[in-house]
Amino acid sequence: MNLRLFDPATDDAAVLADLHAACFSDPWDARAIRELFAGPGVFAFFLADGLILARAAGGEAEILTLAVAPSARRRGYGRQLVAAAAHHAAASGASALFLEVADDNIAA
């Protein structure tokens, strides 16, 4: 697994958009993802089959989206993405990390 912190200055947001599209019926496009990075405290980690996009501000952090490709689920990638985001958020001063999920999202 090659987990990396996304660098919005040099990395292509289309990579994150493609991963998001593989996981959601109403995916975020590259433009929407680039716009998120314009806000304060936004960061992302990604690997070939997944991504986590989060924001840390005011001592708290929230996961904006978490996606693992259907073919790669149940391999611990989601857990590793959340752990990386939690560590990064804590290093940014957050003491809590939140994730809001739909009631019907049993896996979450």
C-alpha positions, 0 to 999 in steps of 0.5 A: 500500500502506498498511502500519500498525503495529497499535495494540491499544488502538484497533485492532480485533483482528477485522481481524487475525483476518479476515486470518488466516482468509483464509489459514489453515485453522485461523485465530486468532480475535480473542480469541486475537489480543487475548490475544497482545497481553497478552504482552510485546513483541508487535506487528503490522503490517498492510495490507488484504491481509496481516499480520505478528504478532511478539514481541521480547524478550530481544534476539531476535524471532520471527514468530508469524504471517505471512499474505498473502491468496491473491489478493494473493500474489507482489506483495511484501507479505510481504517488506514486512511482514517488513521492517517487523517486522525494523525494529521488532524491531531498534528494540526491541533484537532482534538476530535475527528468527526464523520457523519454517515447516512443511517443506511451506511451499515459498513460505516 
